[in-house]
Amino acid sequence: MEAVVFIFSLLDCCALIFLSVYFIITLSDLECDYINARSCCSKLNKWVIPEMIGHSIVTVLMLVSLHWFIFLLNLPVVTWNIYRNTQSRAAEVTHERSHDQTRFPLALFLHVSL
């Protein structure tokens, strides 16, 4: 059972890393003006909920399989994702830059490192 949990976690983490790289590439395309802001937001917003679900599944699996250290490493990232996604949709990223984007690279690097 433990091997199945870790194999699923490995596959899920690979998908999350791929998704993080996709976010970085899309945001760099926006910065270089290859795509407009509305197109960038429409590409990225549809992947926010699957990212949150995927990371939450891994965290719950680590809790159920009693791997406390890995669970405690993933818990801050999951709580940040849930907090970020449950805020008012008025604060959603649009074509104007917001002050929340200054913390985005830190959260992204934390997410990629875990």
Protein Blocks (a to p, Z undefined) as FASTA:
>chain_A
ZZmmmmmmmmmmmmmmmmmmmmmmmmmmmmnomacfklmmmmmmmmmmmmmmmmmmmmmm
mmmnopaklmmmmmmmmmmmmmmmmmcfklpccfbdcfklmmmmmmmmmmmmZZ
